[in-house]
């Protein structure tokens, strides 16, 4: 087992560069913090290039790490803090290769995010899409980087469970239309329908937009139908993460309820 005792070590300096999106994009790698997320990476066969633990992490997770036959670098608590972006580091940090995902079939249920900038919202939406049984998530221009620490913490490993890719949403919508997949935008206007009016469909795409501006008008003109969630109190709007949860679970329930009826 290698040991590093200084945060000025050249390898540690190189690792800290991955706190920047520019470096993550250039190298196609990212830092993953905490036992649960590292465990998810191992379970789903992610390529782990470097794995750093401090003495507490080694004591807490050493038995599990030994079973994985992973090469470790033991670092001091101070060095691990320099690698971490968490208020309270959890004693383990991994450098992981990004997984290349290519979508060749748009049948199924897809979530499209248009300029959703808040890392917590992006992570929550991806995790909810995972829980609701969606086929994948497509992030358009301007959305938060899923490999930032805040999004990774909020996703809780869901990016290992379903495809999460970045793409031009106009091109994606064109492909969805070619494959006869209905596309729903979210907008509060006279032409929109309540979300409970969405018909059952084996395949569907849902677009959610920026926290303040919503979905781009140009994208909304490309949808098959736009929907809204009724507001019964005085609030002007719902948080996009909450709205996404309501809409995705409604869409999921249409298939699940009818599937149950077909089996009865």
C-alpha atoms as an extended CHARMM CRD file, in Angstrom:
* protein
*
       264  EXT
         1         1  UNK       CA              0.0000000000        0.0000000000        0.0000000000  PROA      1               0.0000000000
         2         2  UNK       CA              1.3790000000        3.3900000000       -1.0070000000  PROA      2               0.0000000000
         3         3  UNK       CA              1.3520000000        6.2280000000        1.5060000000  PROA      3               0.0000000000
         4         4  UNK       CA              1.1970000000       10.0030000000        1.0100000000  PROA      4               0.0000000000
         5         5  UNK       CA              1.6230000000       12.3780000000        3.9370000000  PROA      5               0.0000000000
         6         6  UNK       CA              1.7070000000       15.7840000000        2.2510000000  PROA      6               0.0000000000
         7         7  UNK       CA             -0.9820000000       17.6630000000        0.3640000000  PROA      7               0.0000000000
         8         8  UNK       CA              1.8630000000       19.1630000000       -1.6940000000  PROA      8               0.0000000000
         9         9  UNK       CA              2.5740000000       15.7460000000       -3.1960000000  PROA      9               0.0000000000
        10        10  UNK       CA              2.4660000000       15.9530000000       -7.0040000000  PROA      10              0.0000000000
        11        11  UNK       CA             -0.1790000000       13.2290000000       -7.3210000000  PROA      11              0.0000000000
        12        12  UNK       CA             -2.4320000000       15.0170000000       -4.8370000000  PROA      12              0.0000000000
        13        13  UNK       CA             -1.9640000000       18.2820000000       -6.7320000000  PROA      13              0.0000000000
        14        14  UNK       CA             -3.0370000000       16.5080000000       -9.9250000000  PROA      14              0.0000000000
        15        15  UNK       CA             -6.0830000000       14.9940000000       -8.1930000000  PROA      15              0.0000000000
        16        16  UNK       CA             -7.2670000000       18.3740000000       -6.8940000000  PROA      16              0.0000000000
        17        17  UNK       CA             -7.5090000000       19.6230000000      -10.4770000000  PROA      17              0.0000000000
        18        18  UNK       CA            -10.5330000000       17.3660000000      -10.8960000000  PROA      18              0.0000000000
        19        19  UNK       CA            -12.5160000000       19.7680000000       -8.7310000000  PROA      19              0.0000000000
        20        20  UNK       CA            -12.6960000000       21.8100000000      -11.9510000000  PROA      20              0.0000000000
        21        21  UNK       CA            -15.1040000000       20.9040000000      -14.7550000000  PROA      21              0.0000000000
        22        22  UNK       CA            -12.4650000000       21.7850000000      -17.3390000000  PROA      22              0.0000000000
        23        23  UNK       CA            -10.1560000000       19.0570000000      -16.0290000000  PROA      23              0.0000000000
        24        24  UNK       CA            -12.9950000000       16.5250000000      -15.7160000000  PROA      24              0.0000000000
        25        25  UNK       CA            -13.9890000000       17.1280000000      -19.3240000000  PROA      25              0.0000000000
        26        26  UNK       CA            -10.4060000000       16.9950000000      -20.5660000000  PROA      26              0.0000000000
        27        27  UNK       CA             -9.4770000000       13.7340000000      -18.8220000000  PROA      27              0.0000000000
        28        28  UNK       CA            -12.9700000000       12.1850000000      -18.7870000000  PROA      28              0.0000000000
        29        29  UNK       CA            -12.5510000000       11.3600000000      -15.1090000000  PROA      29              0.0000000000
        30        30  UNK       CA            -14.0190000000       12.6660000000      -11.8610000000  PROA      30              0.0000000000
        31        31  UNK       CA            -13.6290000000       12.4370000000       -8.0910000000  PROA      31              0.0000000000
        32        32  UNK       CA            -16.1390000000       10.4300000000       -6.0900000000  PROA      32              0.0000000000
        33        33  UNK       CA            -16.3760000000       10.8940000000       -2.3250000000  PROA      33              0.0000000000
        34        34  UNK       CA            -17.7810000000        8.6810000000        0.3780000000  PROA      34              0.0000000000
        35        35  UNK       CA            -18.1790000000        4.9560000000        0.9660000000  PROA      35              0.0000000000
        36        36  UNK       CA            -21.7000000000        4.6070000000       -0.4730000000  PROA      36              0.0000000000
        37        37  UNK       CA            -20.8200000000        6.2130000000       -3.8020000000  PROA      37              0.0000000000
        38        38  UNK       CA            -17.5460000000        4.3120000000       -4.1200000000  PROA      38              0.0000000000
        39        39  UNK       CA            -19.4230000000        1.1020000000       -3.3290000000  PROA      39              0.0000000000
        40        40  UNK       CA            -21.9560000000        1.9160000000       -6.0800000000  PROA      40              0.0000000000
        41        41  UNK       CA            -19.1000000000        2.5150000000       -8.5160000000  PROA      41              0.0000000000
        42        42  UNK       CA            -17.5730000000       -0.8810000000       -7.7020000000  PROA      42              0.0000000000
        43        43  UNK       CA            -20.9100000000       -2.7110000000       -7.8570000000  PROA      43              0.0000000000
        44        44  UNK       CA            -21.6040000000       -1.3430000000      -11.3240000000  PROA      44              0.0000000000
        45        45  UNK       CA            -18.1600000000       -1.9970000000      -12.7330000000  PROA      45              0.0000000000
        46        46  UNK       CA            -16.9370000000        1.5880000000      -13.0040000000  PROA      46              0.0000000000
        47        47  UNK       CA            -13.2320000000        1.9590000000      -13.7410000000  PROA      47              0.0000000000
        48        48  UNK       CA            -11.5110000000        3.2620000000      -10.5980000000  PROA      48              0.0000000000
        49        49  UNK       CA             -8.0520000000        4.6240000000      -11.3450000000  PROA      49              0.0000000000
        50        50  UNK       CA             -7.0370000000        5.8910000000       -7.9110000000  PROA      50              0.0000000000
        51        51  UNK       CA             -8.4370000000        5.2170000000       -4.4470000000  PROA      51              0.0000000000
        52        52  UNK       CA             -7.4120000000        7.2570000000       -1.4080000000  PROA      52              0.0000000000
        53        53  UNK       CA             -8.2900000000        6.4880000000        2.2160000000  PROA      53              0.0000000000
        54        54  UNK       CA             -7.2430000000        8.0840000000        5.4670000000  PROA      54              0.0000000000
        55        55  UNK       CA             -6.6780000000        6.0810000000        8.6870000000  PROA      55              0.0000000000
        56        56  UNK       CA            -10.3300000000        6.3970000000        9.7390000000  PROA      56              0.0000000000
        57        57  UNK       CA            -11.5240000000        5.3270000000        6.2910000000  PROA      57              0.0000000000
        58        58  UNK       CA             -9.1870000000        2.3450000000        6.3940000000  PROA      58              0.0000000000
        59        59  UNK       CA            -10.5330000000        1.3470000000        9.8020000000  PROA      59              0.0000000000
        60        60  UNK       CA            -14.1660000000        1.7660000000        8.7460000000  PROA      60              0.0000000000
        61        61  UNK       CA            -14.0270000000        0.2500000000        5.2630000000  PROA      61              0.0000000000
        62        62  UNK       CA            -10.8150000000       -1.8080000000        5.2800000000  PROA      62              0.0000000000
        63        63  UNK       CA            -12.5690000000       -5.1900000000        5.3550000000  PROA      63              0.0000000000
        64        64  UNK       CA            -14.7750000000       -4.2550000000        2.4020000000  PROA      64              0.0000000000
        65        65  UNK       CA            -11.8480000000       -2.7620000000        0.4850000000  PROA      65              0.0000000000
        66        66  UNK       CA             -9.7880000000       -5.8990000000        1.0080000000  PROA      66              0.0000000000
        67        67  UNK       CA            -12.5520000000       -8.0000000000       -0.5730000000  PROA      67              0.0000000000
        68        68  UNK       CA            -12.5580000000       -5.7420000000       -3.6470000000  PROA      68              0.0000000000
        69        69  UNK       CA             -8.8290000000       -6.2050000000       -4.2250000000  PROA      69              0.0000000000
        70        70  UNK       CA             -8.5020000000       -2.4990000000       -5.0320000000  PROA      70              0.0000000000
        71        71  UNK       CA             -5.1460000000       -0.7600000000       -4.9570000000  PROA      71              0.0000000000
        72        72  UNK       CA             -5.1640000000        1.8090000000       -2.1710000000  PROA      72              0.0000000000
        73        73  UNK       CA             -3.1740000000        4.8800000000       -1.2970000000  PROA      73              0.0000000000
        74        74  UNK       CA             -3.1640000000        5.6820000000        2.4060000000  PROA      74              0.0000000000
        75        75  UNK       CA             -3.1750000000        9.4320000000        3.0710000000  PROA      75              0.0000000000
        76        76  UNK       CA             -3.3260000000       11.5570000000        6.1850000000  PROA      76              0.0000000000
        77        77  UNK       CA             -6.5530000000       13.1770000000        7.3350000000  PROA      77              0.0000000000
        78        78  UNK       CA             -5.1310000000       16.5300000000        6.1940000000  PROA      78              0.0000000000
        79        79  UNK       CA             -4.4040000000       15.2080000000        2.6880000000  PROA      79              0.0000000000
        80        80  UNK       CA             -7.8850000000       13.7070000000        2.3890000000  PROA      80              0.0000000000
        81        81  UNK       CA             -9.4330000000       17.0210000000        3.4280000000  PROA      81              0.0000000000
        82        82  UNK       CA             -7.5190000000       18.6970000000        0.6040000000  PROA      82              0.0000000000
        83        83  UNK       CA             -9.0820000000       16.2220000000       -1.8630000000  PROA      83              0.0000000000
        84        84  UNK       CA            -12.5720000000       16.5750000000       -0.4430000000  PROA      84              0.0000000000
        85        85  UNK       CA            -15.1980000000       19.2330000000       -1.1070000000  PROA      85              0.0000000000
        86        86  UNK       CA            -17.4520000000       18.0200000000        1.7130000000  PROA      86              0.0000000000
        87        87  UNK       CA            -17.7490000000       19.8500000000        5.0550000000  PROA      87              0.0000000000
        88        88  UNK       CA            -17.0500000000       16.5350000000        6.7870000000  PROA      88              0.0000000000
        89        89  UNK       CA            -14.9530000000       14.1810000000        4.6170000000  PROA      89              0.0000000000
        90        90  UNK       CA            -15.8830000000       10.5110000000        4.8670000000  PROA      90              0.0000000000
        91        91  UNK       CA            -12.3960000000        9.0650000000        4.6940000000  PROA      91              0.0000000000
        92        92  UNK       CA            -12.4610000000        7.7480000000        1.1290000000  PROA      92              0.0000000000
        93        93  UNK       CA            -12.0680000000        9.4090000000       -2.2990000000  PROA      93              0.0000000000
        94        94  UNK       CA            -11.8200000000        7.7080000000       -5.6990000000  PROA      94              0.0000000000
        95        95  UNK       CA            -10.7980000000        8.8940000000       -9.1400000000  PROA      95              0.0000000000
        96        96  UNK       CA            -13.2880000000        7.3010000000      -11.5440000000  PROA      96              0.0000000000
        97        97  UNK       CA            -13.4190000000        7.1710000000      -15.3240000000  PROA      97              0.0000000000
        98        98  UNK       CA            -16.5770000000        8.5750000000      -16.8970000000  PROA      98              0.0000000000
        99        99  UNK       CA            -18.6840000000        5.9690000000      -18.6250000000  PROA      99              0.0000000000
       100       100  UNK       CA            -19.4570000000        6.7310000000      -22.2670000000  PROA      100             0.0000000000
       101       101  UNK       CA            -23.1650000000        6.3470000000      -22.9260000000  PROA      101             0.0000000000
       102       102  UNK       CA            -24.6730000000        6.3460000000      -26.4080000000  PROA      102             0.0000000000
       103       103  UNK       CA            -28.4480000000        6.3340000000      -26.8320000000  PROA      103             0.0000000000
       104       104  UNK       CA            -29.5310000000        4.4300000000      -29.9210000000  PROA      104             0.0000000000
       105       105  UNK       CA            -33.1590000000        3.7990000000      -28.9860000000  PROA      105             0.0000000000
       106       106  UNK       CA            -35.4470000000        6.4580000000      -27.5200000000  PROA      106             0.0000000000
       107       107  UNK       CA            -38.3370000000        4.1530000000      -26.7230000000  PROA      107             0.0000000000
       108       108  UNK       CA            -39.1420000000        4.2010000000      -23.0290000000  PROA      108             0.0000000000
       109       109  UNK       CA            -39.5090000000        7.0970000000      -20.6170000000  PROA      109             0.0000000000
       110       110  UNK       CA            -37.0270000000        9.9580000000      -20.8520000000  PROA      110             0.0000000000
       111       111  UNK       CA            -36.4180000000       13.0810000000      -18.7970000000  PROA      111             0.0000000000
       112       112  UNK       CA            -34.9410000000       16.0880000000      -20.6190000000  PROA      112             0.0000000000
       113       113  UNK       CA            -33.4560000000       18.9790000000      -18.6170000000  PROA      113             0.0000000000
       114       114  UNK       CA            -33.1930000000       22.4210000000      -20.1970000000  PROA      114             0.0000000000
       115       115  UNK       CA            -30.8260000000       24.8350000000      -18.3980000000  PROA      115             0.0000000000
       116       116  UNK       CA            -31.5430000000       23.3590000000      -14.9500000000  PROA      116             0.0000000000
       117       117  UNK       CA            -28.6520000000       25.0010000000      -13.1480000000  PROA      117             0.0000000000
       118       118  UNK       CA            -28.9660000000       24.1510000000       -9.4830000000  PROA      118             0.0000000000
       119       119  UNK       CA            -26.8020000000       21.0900000000       -8.6780000000  PROA      119             0.0000000000
       120       120  UNK       CA            -29.2150000000       19.8930000000       -6.0000000000  PROA      120             0.0000000000
       121       121  UNK       CA            -32.1390000000       20.0360000000       -8.4090000000  PROA      121             0.0000000000
       122       122  UNK       CA            -30.2630000000       18.2040000000      -11.1570000000  PROA      122             0.0000000000
       123       123  UNK       CA            -29.1520000000       15.4540000000       -8.7870000000  PROA      123             0.0000000000
       124       124  UNK       CA            -32.6240000000       15.1150000000       -7.2630000000  PROA      124             0.0000000000
       125       125  UNK       CA            -34.2720000000       14.8740000000      -10.6800000000  PROA      125             0.0000000000
       126       126  UNK       CA            -31.8640000000       12.1860000000      -11.8630000000  PROA      126             0.0000000000
       127       127  UNK       CA            -32.3490000000       10.2070000000       -8.6520000000  PROA      127             0.0000000000
       128       128  UNK       CA            -36.1320000000       10.5310000000       -8.9780000000  PROA      128             0.0000000000
       129       129  UNK       CA            -36.0230000000        9.4410000000      -12.6380000000  PROA      129             0.0000000000
       130       130  UNK       CA            -34.1010000000        6.3850000000      -11.4820000000  PROA      130             0.0000000000
       131       131  UNK       CA            -36.6370000000        5.6360000000       -8.7380000000  PROA      131             0.0000000000
       132       132  UNK       CA            -39.6020000000        6.1480000000      -11.0970000000  PROA      132             0.0000000000
       133       133  UNK       CA            -38.2030000000        3.6540000000      -13.5960000000  PROA      133             0.0000000000
       134       134  UNK       CA            -37.3250000000        6.1190000000      -16.3510000000  PROA      134             0.0000000000
       135       135  UNK       CA            -35.0660000000        4.9310000000      -19.1590000000  PROA      135             0.0000000000
       136       136  UNK       CA            -32.6100000000        7.8100000000      -18.8780000000  PROA      136             0.0000000000
       137       137  UNK       CA            -31.9490000000       11.5260000000      -18.4640000000  PROA      137             0.0000000000
       138       138  UNK       CA            -30.7030000000       13.9210000000      -21.1440000000  PROA      138             0.0000000000
       139       139  UNK       CA            -29.1720000000       17.2290000000      -20.0870000000  PROA      139             0.0000000000
       140       140  UNK       CA            -29.3070000000       20.1230000000      -22.4870000000  PROA      140             0.0000000000
       141       141  UNK       CA            -26.9680000000       23.0860000000      -22.6530000000  PROA      141             0.0000000000
       142       142  UNK       CA            -26.6790000000       25.1290000000      -19.4620000000  PROA      142             0.0000000000
       143       143  UNK       CA            -27.5660000000       22.3720000000      -16.9990000000  PROA      143             0.0000000000
       144       144  UNK       CA            -25.3260000000       21.6220000000      -14.0160000000  PROA      144             0.0000000000
       145       145  UNK       CA            -22.4100000000       19.2340000000      -14.5040000000  PROA      145             0.0000000000
       146       146  UNK       CA            -23.4090000000       15.8390000000      -13.1050000000  PROA      146             0.0000000000
       147       147  UNK       CA            -19.8020000000       15.1490000000      -12.0790000000  PROA      147             0.0000000000
       148       148  UNK       CA            -19.6150000000       18.0750000000       -9.6760000000  PROA      148             0.0000000000
       149       149  UNK       CA            -19.5520000000       17.0600000000       -6.0130000000  PROA      149             0.0000000000
       150       150  UNK       CA            -22.9750000000       18.5410000000       -5.2180000000  PROA      150             0.0000000000
       151       151  UNK       CA            -24.7310000000       16.7420000000       -8.0710000000  PROA      151             0.0000000000
       152       152  UNK       CA            -22.9620000000       13.4620000000       -7.2930000000  PROA      152             0.0000000000
       153       153  UNK       CA            -24.0410000000       13.6760000000       -3.6530000000  PROA      153             0.0000000000
       154       154  UNK       CA            -27.6100000000       14.4750000000       -4.6460000000  PROA      154             0.0000000000
       155       155  UNK       CA            -27.7950000000       11.6600000000       -7.2490000000  PROA      155             0.0000000000
       156       156  UNK       CA            -26.5550000000        9.0890000000       -4.7050000000  PROA      156             0.0000000000
       157       157  UNK       CA            -25.2170000000        6.8090000000       -7.4300000000  PROA      157             0.0000000000
       158       158  UNK       CA            -28.2020000000        6.9130000000       -9.7840000000  PROA      158             0.0000000000
       159       159  UNK       CA            -25.9170000000        7.7790000000      -12.7090000000  PROA      159             0.0000000000
       160       160  UNK       CA            -24.6560000000        4.1940000000      -12.4450000000  PROA      160             0.0000000000
       161       161  UNK       CA            -28.2100000000        2.8480000000      -12.8120000000  PROA      161             0.0000000000
       162       162  UNK       CA            -29.4590000000        4.6070000000      -15.9470000000  PROA      162             0.0000000000
       163       163  UNK       CA            -27.9800000000        6.5690000000      -18.8650000000  PROA      163             0.0000000000
       164       164  UNK       CA            -27.3540000000       10.2530000000      -18.1030000000  PROA      164             0.0000000000
       165       165  UNK       CA            -26.0090000000       12.0980000000      -21.1410000000  PROA      165             0.0000000000
       166       166  UNK       CA            -25.5600000000       15.6280000000      -22.4500000000  PROA      166             0.0000000000
       167       167  UNK       CA            -26.9970000000       16.4600000000      -25.8630000000  PROA      167             0.0000000000
       168       168  UNK       CA            -28.6180000000       19.1460000000      -28.0110000000  PROA      168             0.0000000000
       169       169  UNK       CA            -32.2740000000       18.9940000000      -26.9820000000  PROA      169             0.0000000000
       170       170  UNK       CA            -33.5410000000       20.1840000000      -30.3630000000  PROA      170             0.0000000000
       171       171  UNK       CA            -31.7700000000       17.2660000000      -32.0310000000  PROA      171             0.0000000000
       172       172  UNK       CA            -33.0650000000       14.8840000000      -29.3630000000  PROA      172             0.0000000000
       173       173  UNK       CA            -36.6530000000       16.0390000000      -29.8960000000  PROA      173             0.0000000000
       174       174  UNK       CA            -36.3090000000       15.4990000000      -33.6420000000  PROA      174             0.0000000000
       175       175  UNK       CA            -35.1430000000       11.9490000000      -32.9890000000  PROA      175             0.0000000000
       176       176  UNK       CA            -37.9620000000       11.3500000000      -30.5200000000  PROA      176             0.0000000000
       177       177  UNK       CA            -40.4750000000       12.4470000000      -33.1400000000  PROA      177             0.0000000000
       178       178  UNK       CA            -38.9350000000       10.1070000000      -35.7090000000  PROA      178             0.0000000000
       179       179  UNK       CA            -39.4270000000        7.2590000000      -33.2520000000  PROA      179             0.0000000000
       180       180  UNK       CA            -43.0350000000        8.3490000000      -32.5490000000  PROA      180             0.0000000000
       181       181  UNK       CA            -42.3130000000        9.1610000000      -28.8980000000  PROA      181             0.0000000000
       182       182  UNK       CA            -44.6850000000       11.8740000000      -27.5480000000  PROA      182             0.0000000000
       183       183  UNK       CA            -42.8660000000       14.8570000000      -26.0580000000  PROA      183             0.0000000000
       184       184  UNK       CA            -44.3700000000       16.9080000000      -23.2110000000  PROA      184             0.0000000000
       185       185  UNK       CA            -43.0860000000       20.2900000000      -22.1260000000  PROA      185             0.0000000000
       186       186  UNK       CA            -43.9490000000       22.0570000000      -18.8780000000  PROA      186             0.0000000000
       187       187  UNK       CA            -45.5680000000       25.4580000000      -19.1970000000  PROA      187             0.0000000000
       188       188  UNK       CA            -48.4040000000       27.3600000000      -17.5800000000  PROA      188             0.0000000000
       189       189  UNK       CA            -50.4500000000       28.8720000000      -20.4280000000  PROA      189             0.0000000000
       190       190  UNK       CA            -53.9930000000       28.5710000000      -21.8510000000  PROA      190             0.0000000000
       191       191  UNK       CA            -52.9230000000       25.9160000000      -24.3850000000  PROA      191             0.0000000000
       192       192  UNK       CA            -51.3740000000       23.6430000000      -21.7540000000  PROA      192             0.0000000000
       193       193  UNK       CA            -53.3210000000       20.7820000000      -20.1730000000  PROA      193             0.0000000000
       194       194  UNK       CA            -53.2240000000       19.5280000000      -16.6010000000  PROA      194             0.0000000000
       195       195  UNK       CA            -50.6370000000       16.7880000000      -16.1170000000  PROA      195             0.0000000000
       196       196  UNK       CA            -53.3770000000       14.3200000000      -15.1180000000  PROA      196             0.0000000000
       197       197  UNK       CA            -54.6060000000       14.4800000000      -18.7290000000  PROA      197             0.0000000000
       198       198  UNK       CA            -51.4300000000       12.8480000000      -20.0590000000  PROA      198             0.0000000000
       199       199  UNK       CA            -52.5460000000        9.6140000000      -21.7380000000  PROA      199             0.0000000000
       200       200  UNK       CA            -50.8940000000        6.2710000000      -21.1350000000  PROA      200             0.0000000000
       201       201  UNK       CA            -48.0240000000        5.5840000000      -23.4900000000  PROA      201             0.0000000000
       202       202  UNK       CA            -45.2830000000        2.9810000000      -23.4750000000  PROA      202             0.0000000000
       203       203  UNK       CA            -42.8410000000        5.7270000000      -24.4950000000  PROA      203             0.0000000000
       204       204  UNK       CA            -42.8050000000        9.3610000000      -23.4370000000  PROA      204             0.0000000000
       205       205  UNK       CA            -40.3880000000       12.2740000000      -23.0310000000  PROA      205             0.0000000000
       206       206  UNK       CA            -40.7840000000       15.0350000000      -20.4400000000  PROA      206             0.0000000000
       207       207  UNK       CA            -38.9430000000       18.3670000000      -20.5810000000  PROA      207             0.0000000000
       208       208  UNK       CA            -38.2680000000       20.3850000000      -17.4320000000  PROA      208             0.0000000000
       209       209  UNK       CA            -36.7490000000       23.8330000000      -17.5590000000  PROA      209             0.0000000000
       210       210  UNK       CA            -34.6870000000       26.4440000000      -15.7730000000  PROA      210             0.0000000000
       211       211  UNK       CA            -35.6230000000       27.2830000000      -12.1750000000  PROA      211             0.0000000000
       212       212  UNK       CA            -36.5050000000       30.8850000000      -13.0480000000  PROA      212             0.0000000000
       213       213  UNK       CA            -37.2690000000       30.9680000000      -16.7720000000  PROA      213             0.0000000000
       214       214  UNK       CA            -38.7370000000       27.5340000000      -17.3800000000  PROA      214             0.0000000000
       215       215  UNK       CA            -38.3290000000       25.6690000000      -20.6630000000  PROA      215             0.0000000000
       216       216  UNK       CA            -37.0880000000       27.6940000000      -23.6370000000  PROA      216             0.0000000000
       217       217  UNK       CA            -39.9610000000       28.9580000000      -25.7870000000  PROA      217             0.0000000000
       218       218  UNK       CA            -38.2660000000       27.5410000000      -28.8810000000  PROA      218             0.0000000000
       219       219  UNK       CA            -38.2880000000       24.0660000000      -27.3370000000  PROA      219             0.0000000000
       220       220  UNK       CA            -41.9180000000       24.3750000000      -26.2460000000  PROA      220             0.0000000000
       221       221  UNK       CA            -42.9620000000       24.9530000000      -29.8450000000  PROA      221             0.0000000000
       222       222  UNK       CA            -41.4610000000       21.5580000000      -30.7470000000  PROA      222             0.0000000000
       223       223  UNK       CA            -43.4230000000       19.5110000000      -28.1910000000  PROA      223             0.0000000000
       224       224  UNK       CA            -46.5540000000       17.4570000000      -28.8450000000  PROA      224             0.0000000000
       225       225  UNK       CA            -48.2890000000       18.9730000000      -25.8290000000  PROA      225             0.0000000000
       226       226  UNK       CA            -47.3980000000       21.1610000000      -22.8770000000  PROA      226             0.0000000000
       227       227  UNK       CA            -48.6630000000       20.4110000000      -19.3750000000  PROA      227             0.0000000000
       228       228  UNK       CA            -48.9530000000       22.1430000000      -16.0190000000  PROA      228             0.0000000000
       229       229  UNK       CA            -49.4230000000       21.2230000000      -12.3690000000  PROA      229             0.0000000000
       230       230  UNK       CA            -52.3690000000       23.0720000000      -10.7510000000  PROA      230             0.0000000000
       231       231  UNK       CA            -51.4810000000       25.2810000000       -7.7810000000  PROA      231             0.0000000000
       232       232  UNK       CA            -54.1330000000       25.4420000000       -5.0570000000  PROA      232             0.0000000000
       233       233  UNK       CA            -52.4270000000       27.8550000000       -2.6770000000  PROA      233             0.0000000000
       234       234  UNK       CA            -50.7500000000       31.2490000000       -2.9780000000  PROA      234             0.0000000000
       235       235  UNK       CA            -47.3250000000       30.0390000000       -4.1750000000  PROA      235             0.0000000000
       236       236  UNK       CA            -46.3990000000       31.2050000000       -7.6710000000  PROA      236             0.0000000000
       237       237  UNK       CA            -44.6580000000       28.0040000000       -8.6560000000  PROA      237             0.0000000000
       238       238  UNK       CA            -43.1610000000       24.7050000000       -7.5150000000  PROA      238             0.0000000000
       239       239  UNK       CA            -39.4850000000       23.8790000000       -7.1790000000  PROA      239             0.0000000000
       240       240  UNK       CA            -38.4240000000       22.0710000000      -10.3550000000  PROA      240             0.0000000000
       241       241  UNK       CA            -37.3080000000       19.0430000000       -8.3430000000  PROA      241             0.0000000000
       242       242  UNK       CA            -40.7350000000       18.7460000000       -6.7090000000  PROA      242             0.0000000000
       243       243  UNK       CA            -42.5630000000       19.3330000000       -9.9980000000  PROA      243             0.0000000000
       244       244  UNK       CA            -40.4140000000       16.7280000000      -11.7130000000  PROA      244             0.0000000000
       245       245  UNK       CA            -41.1960000000       14.1890000000       -9.0150000000  PROA      245             0.0000000000
       246       246  UNK       CA            -44.9470000000       14.7110000000       -9.3780000000  PROA      246             0.0000000000
       247       247  UNK       CA            -44.8340000000       14.4540000000      -13.1670000000  PROA      247             0.0000000000
       248       248  UNK       CA            -42.4880000000       11.4740000000      -13.3940000000  PROA      248             0.0000000000
       249       249  UNK       CA            -44.3870000000        9.4210000000      -10.8600000000  PROA      249             0.0000000000
       250       250  UNK       CA            -47.6810000000       10.2070000000      -12.5740000000  PROA      250             0.0000000000
       251       251  UNK       CA            -46.2540000000        9.0840000000      -15.9100000000  PROA      251             0.0000000000
       252       252  UNK       CA            -44.8070000000        5.9680000000      -14.2800000000  PROA      252             0.0000000000
       253       253  UNK       CA            -48.0940000000        5.1800000000      -12.5380000000  PROA      253             0.0000000000
       254       254  UNK       CA            -50.0030000000        5.1350000000      -15.8390000000  PROA      254             0.0000000000
       255       255  UNK       CA            -47.9330000000        2.2150000000      -17.0770000000  PROA      255             0.0000000000
       256       256  UNK       CA            -47.7370000000        0.4730000000      -13.7170000000  PROA      256             0.0000000000
       257       257  UNK       CA            -51.4730000000        0.6650000000      -12.9990000000  PROA      257             0.0000000000
       258       258  UNK       CA            -52.4490000000       -0.5610000000      -16.4390000000  PROA      258             0.0000000000
       259       259  UNK       CA            -49.8010000000       -3.2930000000      -16.3180000000  PROA      259             0.0000000000
       260       260  UNK       CA            -51.3310000000       -4.4580000000      -13.0300000000  PROA      260             0.0000000000
       261       261  UNK       CA            -54.8110000000       -4.4340000000      -14.5770000000  PROA      261             0.0000000000
       262       262  UNK       CA            -53.6170000000       -6.4890000000      -17.5320000000  PROA      262             0.0000000000
       263       263  UNK       CA            -52.2380000000       -9.1260000000      -15.1290000000  PROA      263             0.0000000000
       264       264  UNK       CA            -55.4530000000       -9.3900000000      -13.1270000000  PROA      264             0.0000000000
